[in-house]
Amino acid sequence: MYYMHGTFATSVSCMDGRVQEPISRYLKEKFRIDFIDTITEPGPNKILAENSPVVKIESIRQRIEISLNKHKSNLIAVSGHYDCAGNPTTMENQLGQIRTAIEHLSKWYPSVKIIGLWIDDNWKVQEVNPFL
């Protein structure tokens, strides 16, 4: 049996394939992470900010807990991105949703570092200031 050793982070991101590589690269480089557990939904920042629908919230939460408990992930990144089909709203609205999602996740997982990411129209990743 093959066991992988290394550090893990958890990415809660859109299913849009354009964002996966930039997020993974950013987390690996900035936080020296070896592996990224990727949890995808269309517009997850909206889902987490609105805490609805419950079935999706529970699914996201269950997958985060697998990442935290089984892979010992010590970082959760929740993101939004330019041109999101699952959450077709302005960047400003999405940034607000990311901040609210961080608040919700912080209540669920108070001992885990939680960050927000915005992926712009050039597919560059920027951290979201949670306190604006």
C-alpha positions in Angstrom: 0.0 0.0 0.0 1.3 3.5 -0.8 1.0 6.3 1.7 1.5 9.9 0.8 3.2 12.1 3.4 3.1 15.8 3.2 1.0 18.8 4.1 -2.5 19.4 2.9 -4.8 22.4 2.4 -8.5 22.4 1.6 -9.8 24.5 -1.3 -13.5 25.2 -1.5 -13.8 26.6 -5.0 -16.0 26.7 -8.1 -16.2 23.7 -10.3 -14.9 25.9 -13.2 -11.8 24.2 -14.4 -10.1 27.5 -15.1 -9.6 28.2 -11.4 -8.2 24.9 -10.2 -4.6 25.3 -11.3 -4.1 28.9 -10.3 -5.5 28.2 -6.8 -3.4 25.1 -6.4 -0.3 26.8 -7.5 -0.9 29.8 -5.2 -1.6 27.7 -2.1 1.4 25.4 -2.8 3.8 28.3 -3.3 2.6 30.7 -0.7 1.9 28.3 2.1 4.4 25.5 1.1 1.5 23.0 0.8 2.2 19.6 -0.9 -1.4 18.6 -1.7 -4.7 20.4 -2.2 -8.0 18.7 -1.3 -10.4 20.3 -3.8 -14.1 20.7 -2.9 -16.0 22.1 -5.9 -19.5 23.5 -6.3 -20.8 26.1 -8.7 -20.5 29.4 -6.8 -19.4 28.0 -3.4 -18.8 31.5 -1.9 -22.5 32.3 -2.5 -23.6 28.9 -1.0 -21.5 29.4 2.1 -22.4 33.0 2.5 -26.1 32.3 2.3 -25.8 29.1 4.3 -28.1 27.6 1.8 -29.2 25.2 0.4 -28.8 23.0 3.4 -28.0 19.8 1.4 -25.1 21.6 -0.3 -23.9 23.1 3.0 -23.9 19.7 4.6 -22.1 18.1 1.6 -19.4 20.8 1.7 -19.0 20.5 5.4 -18.7 16.7 5.3 -16.0 17.0 2.6 -14.1 19.7 4.6 -14.1 17.4 7.6 -12.7 14.5 5.7 -9.8 16.8 4.6 -9.3 18.1 8.1 -9.6 14.8 9.9 -8.1 12.3 7.5 -5.5 14.5 5.7 -4.8 16.8 8.6 -5.3 19.9 6.5 -4.5 23.0 8.4 -5.8 25.6 5.9 -9.1 26.2 4.2 -9.3 28.6 1.2 -12.7 29.7 0.0 -12.8 31.4 -3.4 -14.7 33.2 -6.0 -13.8 34.2 -9.5 -14.3 36.4 -12.5 -17.0 35.2 -15.0 -18.6 32.7 -12.7 -21.5 30.9 -14.3 -22.7 29.5 -10.9 -22.6 32.9 -9.2 -23.1 35.6 -12.0 -22.8 38.7 -9.9 -20.3 41.6 -9.5 -16.8 41.2 -8.1 -17.8 43.4 -5.2 -20.7 41.1 -4.3 -18.5 38.0 -4.6 -15.9 39.6 -2.3 -18.6 40.2 0.2 -19.8 36.6 -0.1 -16.2 35.4 0.4 -15.9 37.4 3.6 -19.2 36.1 4.9 -18.2 32.6 4.0 -14.9 33.0 6.0 -17.0 34.1 9.0 -19.2 31.0 8.8 -16.3 28.7 8.3 -14.4 30.3 11.2 -17.4 29.4 13.5 -17.3 25.8 12.3 -13.6 25.4 12.5 -12.2 28.0 14.9 -8.7 26.4 15.2 -8.1 26.3 11.4 -6.6 29.1 9.3 -9.2 30.2 6.8 -8.5 32.5 3.9 -10.4 34.0 1.0 -9.2 34.1 -2.6 -10.3 36.0 -5.6 -9.3 34.8 -9.1 -9.4 37.8 -11.6 -10.0 38.0 -15.3 -6.3 37.1 -15.9 -6.6 34.0 -13.7 -4.4 35.6 -11.1 -5.1 34.8 -7.4 -5.4 37.5 -4.8 -6.1 37.1 -1.1 -9.2 38.7 0.1 -9.0 40.9 3.2 -11.6 39.5 5.5 -12.0 42.7 7.5 -13.2 45.2 4.8 
